[in-house]
Amino acid sequence: MAWLELSVEELAAWRQAGKAHTLLDVREPWEISTASMGADQMVPMAEIPGACAVLSQLPQPLVVLCHAGVRSARVAAFLSQQGFTQVYSLAGGIDAWSCRVDPSVPRY
């Protein structure tokens, strides 16, 4: 199965409904310290290949998060190629989350 995109509104609905998922933030540490959504796991994009064994143990689906959705799409595609079957890229990333769901999350 290929990876899919998940809108920020869909993720907000998942969270509100208590749907099980793991939020994987692939931004750099400085970005996470600037703005955060409370990710379950934080692994910078460059470290993803070495983290597959750990990531495979996390509850799925995995929702991959970055700043604007580009890195998360690449990571989701990579994880899908590695055999992960429930992977979503958060469309628009944390920036879209800030604009459309939670304006208290700082934009950068």
PyMOL commands that set and color helices and strands:
alter all, ss='L'
color gray80, all
select helices_A, chain A and resi 8-17+29-34+45-55+70-81+93-100
alter helices_A, ss='H'
color red, helices_A
select strands_A, chain A and resi 4-6+22-25+41-42+62-65+87-90
alter strands_A, ss='S'
color yellow, strands_A
deselect
rebuild
show_as cartoon
